[in-house]
């Protein structure tokens, strides 16, 4: 079961990145659907956090 919450702080972000790393340490195609869904949601949340807190100037 997924226990996902918004990424609001640097600690939240670090926890999300740790979980993403765990989920991608093996073959992503071998992930059960629930874990693949978790990976997808965490990635979206991490990207949103990064777009606000780690802006890249063009």
SEPA-399892 format. One line per 4 residues: their letters; for each residue z, y, x of N, C-alpha, C. Coordinates in Angstrom, 1 decimal, always signed. Each point is the difference from the previous one (the first is absolute). Example, Ala and Ser with C-alpha at 12.3 -4.5 7.8 and 13.67 -1.06 7.14 Angstrom:
<pts>
AS = +7.8 -5.7 +13.2 +0.0 +1.2 -0.9 +0.0 +1.2 +0.9 ~ -0.7 +1.1 -0.4 +0.0 +1.1 +0.9 +0.8 +1.1 -0.8
</pts>
This chain:
<pts>
XXXX = +0.0 -1.2 +0.8 +0.0 +1.2 -0.8 +0.0 +1.2 +0.9 ~ -0.8 +1.0 -0.4 -0.1 +1.2 +0.8 +1.2 +1.0 -0.4 ~ +0.5 +0.5 +1.1 +1.1 +1.1 -0.2 -0.5 +1.2 +0.7 ~ -1.0 +0.7 -0.6 -0.6 +1.1 +0.6 +0.5 +1.3 -0.6
XXXX = +0.3 +1.0 +0.9 +0.4 +1.3 -0.5 -0.8 +1.1 +0.7 ~ -0.1 +1.2 -0.5 -0.7 +1.0 +0.7 +0.5 +0.2 +1.4 ~ -0.9 +0.5 +0.9 +0.3 +0.3 +1.4 +0.3 +1.5 +0.0 ~ +1.3 +0.3 +0.1 +0.4 +1.4 +0.0 +0.5 +0.5 +1.3
XXXX = +0.5 -0.9 +0.9 +0.6 +0.4 +1.2 -0.6 -0.8 +1.2 ~ +0.3 +0.5 +1.2 -0.5 -0.7 +1.2 +0.6 -1.4 +0.0 ~ +1.2 -0.3 -0.4 +0.5 -1.3 -0.1 -0.7 -0.9 -1.0 ~ -0.3 +0.6 -1.1 -0.9 -0.8 -1.0 -1.3 -0.3 +0.6
XXXX = -0.6 +0.9 +0.7 -1.3 -0.2 +0.7 +0.1 -1.1 +1.0 ~ +1.0 +0.0 +0.8 +0.2 -1.0 +1.1 +0.2 -1.4 -0.7 ~ +0.8 +0.0 -1.1 +0.2 -1.3 -0.7 -1.3 -0.5 -0.5 ~ -0.8 +0.8 -0.6 -1.3 -0.4 -0.6 -0.9 -0.5 +1.1
XXXX = -0.1 +0.7 +1.2 -0.8 -0.4 +1.1 +0.4 -1.3 +0.6 ~ +1.3 -0.3 +0.0 +0.5 -1.2 +0.5 -0.4 -1.2 -1.0 ~ +0.1 +0.3 -1.3 -0.5 -1.0 -0.9 -1.5 -0.2 +0.0 ~ -0.7 +1.0 +0.2 -1.5 -0.1 +0.1 -0.3 -0.8 +1.3
XXXX = +0.7 +0.2 +1.0 -0.2 -0.8 +1.3 +0.3 -1.5 -0.3 ~ +1.1 -0.2 -0.7 +0.3 -1.4 -0.3 -1.1 -0.7 -0.8 ~ -0.5 +0.7 -1.0 -1.0 -0.5 -0.9 -1.3 -0.2 +0.7 ~ -0.3 +0.8 +1.0 -1.3 -0.1 +0.7 +0.1 -0.8 +1.3
XXXX = +1.1 -0.6 +0.3 +0.2 -0.7 +1.3 -0.8 -1.4 +0.0 ~ -0.3 -0.4 -1.2 -0.8 -1.3 -0.1 -1.4 +0.3 -0.6 ~ -0.5 -1.0 -0.6 -1.3 +0.2 -0.6 +0.1 +0.6 -1.4 ~ -0.5 +1.2 -0.2 +0.2 +0.7 -1.3 -0.6 -0.8 -1.1
XXXX = -1.1 -0.8 +0.3 -0.6 -0.8 -1.1 +0.8 -1.1 -0.4 ~ +1.0 -0.4 +0.7 +0.9 -1.1 -0.3 +1.3 +0.5 -0.8 ~ +0.1 +1.3 -0.2 +1.1 +0.6 -0.7 +0.0 -0.4 -1.5 ~ +1.1 -0.4 -0.5 +0.1 -0.2 -1.5 -0.4 +1.3 -0.7
XXXX = -0.5 -0.1 -1.2 -0.4 +1.2 -0.7 +1.1 +1.1 -0.1 ~ +1.2 -0.4 -0.2 +1.1 +0.9 -0.2 +0.2 +0.8 +1.3 ~ -0.1 -0.7 +1.2 +0.2 +0.7 +1.3 -1.2 +0.9 +0.3 ~ -1.2 -0.5 -0.4 -1.2 +0.9 +0.2 +0.1 +1.2 -0.8
XXXX = +0.5 -0.1 -1.2 +0.2 +1.2 -0.9 +1.0 +0.9 +0.6 ~ +1.1 -0.5 +0.6 +1.1 +0.7 +0.7 -0.6 +0.8 +1.1 ~ -0.9 -0.7 +0.8 -0.6 +0.6 +1.2 -0.9 +1.2 -0.5 ~ -0.7 -0.2 -1.0 -0.9 +1.1 -0.5 +0.8 +1.2 -0.5
XXXX = +1.0 -0.2 -0.7 +0.8 +1.1 -0.5 +0.7 +0.7 +1.1 ~ +0.6 -0.7 +0.9 +0.7 +0.6 +1.2 -1.0 +0.8 +0.8 ~ -1.2 -0.5 +0.2 -1.0 +0.7 +0.8 -0.4 +1.3 -0.7 ~ -0.1 +0.0 -1.3 -0.3 +1.2 -0.7 +1.1 +1.0 +0.1
XXXX = +1.2 -0.4 -0.1 +1.2 +0.9 +0.1 +0.1 +0.5 +1.4 ~ -0.2 -0.8 +1.0 +0.1 +0.4 +1.4 -1.1 +1.1 +0.3 ~ -1.2 -0.3 -0.5 -1.1 +1.0 +0.2 +0.3 +1.3 -0.7 ~ +0.6 +0.0 -1.1 +0.4 +1.2 -0.7 +1.0 +0.8 +0.8
XXXX = +1.0 -0.7 +0.5 +1.1 +0.6 +0.8 -0.6 +0.6 +1.2 ~ -0.9 -0.7 +0.7 -0.6 +0.4 +1.2 -0.9 +1.3 -0.2 ~ -0.6 +0.1 -1.2 -0.9 +1.1 -0.2 +0.8 +1.3 -0.2 ~ +1.3 -0.1 -0.3 +0.8 +1.2 -0.2 +0.8 +0.3 +1.3
XXXX = +0.5 -1.1 +0.7 +0.9 +0.2 +1.1 -0.6 -0.1 +1.4 ~ -1.2 -0.6 +0.0 -0.7 -0.2 +1.3 -1.5 +0.5 -0.1 ~ -0.1 +1.3 -0.4 -1.3 +0.6 -0.2 -0.8 +0.1 +1.4 ~ -1.2 -0.3 -0.1 -0.9 +0.1 +1.2 -0.9 +1.2 -0.3
XX = +0.1 +1.0 +0.9 -0.8 +1.2 -0.1 -1.5 -0.4 +0.5 ~ -0.9 +0.5 -0.8 -1.4 -0.3 +0.3 -0.6 +1.1 +0.9
</pts>
